[in-house]
């Protein structure tokens, strides 16, 4: 239907060749291969970023985070994140917790990236479910609703022993913040996950070398029915908390390599990465947008009809956003219009 990413028909070489040949100039070689690749990446990110703000769900992904008691025998997989103490308040605060979305995991001396081949564009929603048995489970409500996002000013307002107003009284709220460099979760490692060449091959449990981006979870301290901490009395009396973070990812690009099997840019590529990480129905927009970058590089004027067509395509995506989201993406739309001379 052409509505899902990545495409299974169009590859990077085809689109780049079409976009550069459309310039109809003897100076095509002035647009170097490295520049064309950058035009491809820039154009694709621009389109996907807007799609992520609209109702398109081609790039919607889940990431699980687990909060369990140290006595709980549940095995957290390498694809899951371990919920930690709040990065500001620290341990011993059972009304707050922290999820480091960029956490690296060490399992059996191998370092893993739970976000392998994915980069987060924006958080869409967070859900919590409670697992367990016995009084530890029944003493809290089975909170299965979405966790509410809040702004920094709101979080500062509710950082009291109890919430100052009723807006979050029966909810869990969260705030996104950046953080300091962190160690990998799980200790020392002697090898890395296949396909994660960007991770160091070896390292110590004291190496604070990984970026962090935190979701700070907060509940009303005086609401014992809302679960934000695990518990364990025994095999028949425990609870653990599982969070599902739904996020929009950024697009993936063809891999660089030395053979047809490893290089996604080549005309004879057999690498899976050769396929464009974009729904087929937006492929004409991608070609036109790359074409405009080629024209700008060659110091040529973008035809009025071309810029009008591109802005019309973008406005159709923009129209699918709700009012609040439109306000967020309006500066990007204005920047695109300015660059296209609209």
C-alpha positions in Angstrom: 0.0 0.0 0.0 3.0 2.3 0.1 2.2 3.5 3.6 5.0 1.9 5.7 8.7 2.4 6.1 11.2 1.3 5.0 10.3 0.9 1.3 10.8 -2.4 -0.3 11.0 -0.9 -3.8 13.1 2.2 -3.8 16.7 2.3 -2.9 19.1 5.2 -2.2 21.0 4.9 -5.4 17.9 5.2 -7.6 16.6 8.3 -5.8 19.9 10.1 -5.7 20.5 9.3 -9.4 17.1 10.7 -10.3 17.4 13.8 -8.2 20.8 14.7 -9.5 20.0 14.0 -13.2 16.9 16.3 -12.9 19.3 19.3 -12.6 19.9 19.1 -16.4 23.3 20.7 -16.2 26.8 19.9 -17.3 27.9 20.8 -13.8 26.3 17.7 -12.2 29.7 16.4 -11.2 30.2 19.5 -9.1 27.8 17.9 -6.7 30.2 15.5 -5.2 29.1 12.0 -4.0 29.6 12.9 -0.4 27.5 16.0 -0.8 24.7 14.0 -2.4 24.7 11.6 0.5 24.4 14.6 2.9 21.5 16.0 0.8 19.8 12.6 1.1 20.2 12.4 4.8 19.1 16.0 5.4 16.0 15.7 3.2 15.0 12.4 4.7 15.3 13.7 8.3 13.3 16.8 7.4 10.5 14.7 6.0 10.4 12.1 8.7 10.6 14.7 11.5 7.3 16.2 10.1 5.7 12.8 9.7 6.5 12.1 13.3 4.6 15.1 14.3 1.6 14.0 12.2 -0.6 11.0 12.6 1.8 8.8 10.6 2.9 5.8 12.6 5.6 4.4 10.3 8.3 5.3 12.9 6.4 4.5 16.1 8.5 2.1 18.3 8.2 0.7 21.8 11.0 0.4 24.4 10.4 -1.5 27.6 11.9 -0.5 31.0 11.7 -2.9 34.0 11.7 -2.0 37.7 12.1 -5.0 39.9 13.2 -5.8 43.4 16.7 -7.2 43.8 15.2 -10.5 45.1 12.9 -10.9 42.1 14.2 -13.7 39.8 12.8 -12.1 36.7 15.5 -11.8 34.0 15.7 -8.5 32.3 16.6 -9.0 28.7 19.4 -7.1 26.8 16.6 -5.3 24.8 15.1 -3.9 28.0 16.2 -0.9 30.1 16.6 -1.2 33.9 14.7 1.4 35.8 17.0 3.3 38.2 16.8 5.8 41.0 15.8 9.4 40.1 18.9 11.1 38.8 18.4 14.1 41.0 16.8 12.8 44.2 18.8 9.5 44.3 18.0 6.2 46.0 15.7 5.8 49.0 13.0 8.0 47.4 10.1 5.6 46.6 7.9 8.3 45.1 10.3 8.9 42.3 12.2 6.8 39.7 14.3 7.4 36.6 14.5 5.8 33.2 17.6 6.5 31.2 16.6 6.1 27.6 20.2 5.9 26.4 21.2 3.2 28.9 23.7 0.6 27.7 23.3 -2.9 29.1 25.9 -5.5 30.0 24.7 -9.1 29.9 27.2 -12.0 30.3 30.1 -9.6 29.7 28.7 -8.4 26.4 27.6 -4.8 26.0 24.3 -4.1 24.3 22.4 -1.1 23.1 18.6 -1.5 23.7 18.1 1.2 21.0 20.2 -0.6 18.4 19.8 1.0 15.0 17.3 3.4 16.4 17.5 7.1 17.4 14.7 8.7 19.4 13.1 11.8 17.8 10.4 12.4 20.4 8.5 10.6 23.2 4.8 9.9 22.2 3.5 8.3 25.4 4.5 6.1 28.4 2.4 3.3 29.9 2.9 1.3 33.0 1.7 -2.2 33.9 2.0 -4.0 37.2 2.9 -7.7 37.4 3.0 -9.9 40.5 1.0 -11.8 43.1 -0.3 -11.6 46.6 -0.7 -8.6 48.9 2.2 -6.8 47.2 0.1 -6.7 44.0 -3.4 -6.2 45.5 -2.3 -3.4 47.8 -1.8 -1.1 44.8 -4.0 -0.2 41.9 -3.2 -1.9 38.6 -2.1 1.4 37.0 -2.5 0.7 33.2 -3.2 4.2 32.0 -0.8 6.6 30.3 1.7 8.5 32.4 1.2 12.2 32.1 4.0 14.5 30.7 4.6 17.7 32.6 6.7 20.8 32.0 9.6 21.9 34.1 7.6 24.6 35.8 4.9 22.0 36.7 7.4 19.5 38.0 8.9 22.2 40.2 5.4 23.0 41.5 4.7 19.3 42.4 8.1 18.6 43.9 6.7 18.8 47.4 5.7 16.1 50.0 2.3 16.1 48.3 1.1 17.6 45.1 0.0 21.2 45.4 -3.0 20.8 43.2 -5.2 17.9 42.1 -4.2 17.7 38.4 -1.7 14.9 39.1 -3.2 13.6 42.4 -4.1 10.2 41.0 -1.5 10.0 38.3 2.1 9.4 37.6 3.8 12.4 36.0 7.1 12.5 34.1 9.6 15.1 33.0 12.3 14.7 30.3 15.8 16.0 31.1 19.3 15.5 29.9 22.0 14.1 32.2 25.6 13.5 32.9 27.6 10.7 31.3 26.9 7.3 32.9 28.4 3.9 33.3 26.9 0.9 31.5 24.3 -1.1 33.5 25.6 -4.5 34.4 29.4 -4.1 35.0 32.5 -4.8 33.1 32.3 -6.1 29.5 34.8 -7.8 27.2 32.9 -7.8 23.9 30.1 -5.9 22.2 26.8 -6.7 20.4 27.1 -7.5 16.7 26.3 -4.5 14.6 27.1 -2.0 17.4 30.6 -0.9 16.3 30.0 2.5 17.9 30.2 0.9 21.3 33.6 0.3 22.9 34.7 -3.3 22.6 35.8 -3.5 26.2 35.2 -1.5 29.3 35.0 -1.3 33.1 32.0 -0.8 35.4 33.5 2.5 36.4 33.7 4.0 32.9 31.4 7.0 32.8 31.4 7.4 29.0 27.8 7.0 27.8 25.3 9.8 27.3 22.1 9.9 29.2 18.6 11.2 28.7 16.3 10.7 31.6 12.6 10.3 32.1 11.9 11.4 35.8 8.8 9.7 37.1 7.0 11.3 40.0 3.9 10.4 42.1 2.1 12.0 45.0 4.1 10.8 48.1 0.8 10.5 50.0 -0.8 8.2 47.4 0.2 4.7 48.5 -2.2 3.0 46.0 -0.1 4.3 43.1 2.8 2.0 42.5 6.2 3.5 41.7 8.4 1.0 43.6 8.7 -2.8 43.3 8.3 -5.2 46.2 9.2 -8.7 47.1 8.2 -10.8 50.1 8.3 -14.2 48.4 7.5 -16.1 45.2 3.8 -15.7 45.8 3.9 -12.1 47.1 5.7 -9.6 44.9 5.3 -6.9 42.3 7.3 -5.5 39.5 6.7 -2.6 37.2 7.0 -2.6 33.5 7.0 0.6 31.5 6.5 0.8 27.8 7.9 4.0 26.3 6.4 4.7 22.9 8.6 7.0 20.8 9.1 8.1 17.2 12.4 7.2 15.8 14.5 9.0 13.2 15.2 7.4 9.8 18.0 5.0 9.2 20.4 5.5 6.3 22.4 3.2 4.0 25.4 1.7 5.6 28.9 2.4 4.3 30.9 -0.6 3.2 33.4 -2.0 0.8 31.3 -4.7 -1.0 27.9 -4.9 -2.5 26.7 -6.9 0.5 27.9 -4.3 3.1 27.5 -0.9 1.2 23.9 0.4 0.9 24.8 3.2 -1.5 26.2 1.2 -4.4 24.1 0.6 -7.6 24.7 -3.1 -7.2 24.1 -3.2 -3.4 22.4 -6.2 -1.9 22.5 -4.8 1.6 19.2 -4.4 3.3 20.1 -0.9 4.2 19.9 0.1 0.5 16.1 0.5 0.8 14.9 4.0 1.8 13.5 4.3 5.2 10.4 6.2 4.0 6.9 5.1 2.9 6.7 4.8 -0.9 4.0 7.5 -1.2 6.5 10.2 0.0 9.3 9.1 -2.4 8.4 11.9 -4.9 8.8 14.5 -2.2 12.2 13.1 -1.2 13.4 13.3 -4.8 12.2 16.9 -5.2 13.8 17.9 -1.9 17.2 16.4 -2.8 16.9 18.1 -6.2 16.5 21.5 -4.5 19.7 21.0 -2.5 21.6 20.1 -5.7 20.3 23.3 -7.3 21.4 25.4 -4.3 24.8 23.7 -4.4 25.2 24.6 -8.1 24.0 28.2 -7.3 20.9 27.8 -9.5 17.5 29.2 -8.8 14.8 26.8 -7.5 11.9 26.9 -10.0 8.7 28.5 -8.5 6.6 25.5 -9.4 9.0 23.1 -7.8 9.1 25.0 -4.5 5.3 25.4 -4.6 4.9 21.6 -5.1 7.2 20.8 -2.2 5.5 23.3 0.2 2.1 21.9 -0.8 3.4 18.3 0.1 4.7 19.6 3.4 1.5 21.4 4.2 -0.5 18.2 3.6 1.6 16.6 6.3 1.4 19.6 8.5 -2.4 19.6 8.2 -2.5 16.1 9.8 -1.1 17.4 13.1 -3.2 18.5 16.0 -3.2 22.2 17.0 -0.7 21.8 19.8 1.7 19.9 17.6 1.4 22.4 14.8 2.6 25.1 17.1 5.7 23.0 17.8 6.5 22.4 14.2 5.6 25.9 12.8 9.2 27.2 13.0 10.4 24.3 11.0 7.8 24.9 8.3 8.8 28.6 8.2 12.4 27.7 7.8 11.7 25.3 4.9 9.5 27.9 3.2 12.2 30.5 3.6 14.8 28.2 2.1 12.6 27.5 -0.9 11.8 31.2 -1.4 8.2 30.8 -0.4 
